[in-house]
């Protein structure tokens, strides 16, 4: 006896196909969200790096503008 598939899918297969479709859609949304967060993190890192480099450059300029201070030699206290 040969069984034939019916033209209509069973309720179980319809439910399974629906769950798979929903899972695919949710997965695509999750991947897009992860990518958007990664882009935002990279932008913030670039912004912070630029601020840090500007601060370091300003510190170098400030140090260069200061006069050189020579350290005085210490003399030993004379003991009696």
Number of C-alpha atoms within 10 A of each C-alpha: 3 4 5 6 7 7 6 7 10 10 9 9 10 12 12 12 12 12 12 12 12 12 12 12 12 12 12 12 12 12 12 12 12 12 12 12 12 12 12 12 12 12 12 12 12 12 11 12 12 12 12 12 11 12 12 12 12 12 12 11 11 10 11 10 9 8 7 8 6 6 6 6 6 6 6 6 6 5 4 3
